[in-house]
């Protein structure tokens, strides 16, 4: 079996299993599990939020320096606090087309690195090296031209951060 075909089959299985599980527990599009209603909740939900955030950080900034990973986590949490985005961690992360690694399903393929977990913890603790950025992108990759109309705040690693 070709590697591309293997990836496609794995993705389809993940989507089928996730969809069946979601349907079985009574979920519907837009529902959010109680454990991820906020980034500041019980110790059990903190662990869930930490892992979910670390997975996205790994998917979006796996090859970036530690500061770049914290910055990606901070953008996600900044969006949560903004009235322009969903007000839950899961709502921001699973917003359609918001993050490439989520849209492609790659956040489920790899276990977050120790650095990604540390970066998620730092972001959840309030560290924001982006000074309030709501967007980030890699200028070496194709991006919607609208992104370049945002006010650029800083560049960390290969990502540009903007409001």
N, C-alpha and C positions, 0 to 999 in steps of 0.2 A: 504494500500500500504506500503511495506517495506521501511525503510529509504534509503537503498542503491538504490532501484529502483527509489525513488523520486529524489535522487541526479542525477542519470543518466538521467532521463527525463528532469530535470532542465538544465543540461549541454547541452543536445541535443537542447533544445529550445534556449538557449543562442547562440549556434553555428549557428543555423538556422537563428535566427534574425540578428545576427552580419553579417553573410554571405550575407543575402538578402540586408541588409542596405549597406554593402560595395559594392556589385554589383550594386545596384541602384545608388550610388553616383559616379560610374565609377571607382572604385578602382580596383587594381589588386595586385597580390602577389608582395610584395616588395614596394608598394607605401606607402607614408607617408603623413598624412594630413599636410597642410601648417602650422598649429598651433604648430606642434612639430618638426619643422626642426632643431631648436637649443634649447639649454637650456637657452640661453640669448636672448630673443626676446621681443615682445610687452607685455604690462601688461596682456592682455587677454591670450596670449600663456603661460606666466609665470604661471598663475593660472592653465591652463590645464596641464602643465608640473609638477607643484607642486602636483596636484591630481594624475596624472599617477605615478609619483615617489613614492608618499605616499602609493598608492595601492600595489605596488611591495614591498615596505618596510614592510607593514603590512603582506603581504603574505609570505615573506621570513624570517622576523625577528619579527613577532608580539609578541612573548613571550620573546624577548631579552630586556636588559636594553636600556635606551635611547642612550647611546654611541654606542651600537651594531647596533641600527637602523640607526644612522647617518653613521656608517661605511658601511653598506650595500648600502645606497644611494651614498656614495662616490665611491664605487667600480663601480657602474653603470655609474657615471659621468666620472670616470677615463677611463673606456672602451670607452666612447664617444670620448675622446681625443686621444686614441691610434689608430695607423694606422692598428692594427690587428682586429679592430671591426668596426661596422657601426659608422658613425659620427653624428648620431641623437639620441636623447633620445628614441624615439619610435623604431628606428632601433635596438638599443642595447636591449631594453626591450623585443621586439618581435622576436629577433633572435631565430630560432628554438632550443629548448631544453636548452636555456641559463639559464632559471629560472624555478624551479619546479612549483611555484605558477602560472606562466603564462601558462606553458605547460598543467597544470591541469585545468586551468580556474578559480582557486580560487581567483584571484585578483578581480574578479567581484562579488564575493559572499558577501563580508563584506565591510562596510564603514571603511575607515582608522581611526584609533584612533587619538586623539589629539596629542599624542606622535609621532605617525608616520608622521603626518602633520608637526609638529615642526622639526622632524629629516630631512624630505625632504627639508624644508626651510633652515635648517642649511647646508645641503650638497650642495644645489644650491647656497648658499652664499659663498661656498668655503672651509668649514670645512672638513678636511680629516684626521680622526684619524688612517687611515690605511697606511699613508705615501706612497700612490701611488699603492695600491694593485689593481690587476685586477681580482682576483678570491677570492671566499670564500666558505667554506663548513662546515658542522657540522660533526665532526669526529665520532659521535655516529651513523650516518646514512651511508648506503652503498653509496660509491662514486667511480667513475672511478679511478683506480690506478694511472693514469696519473697525477691526481691532486696532489698526494704526491711528484711528481717530481718538482713541482713549488717551488720557493724560499719562504719559510714561513717568513712573516714579523712580525705578531703578532697574538694573540688570544684575542678576545673581546667577553665576554659572552660565548656562546657555539659554536661560529664560529671561524674558523681559516682563516686568510687573507694572501694571497700570491701574488707574481708577476709571 
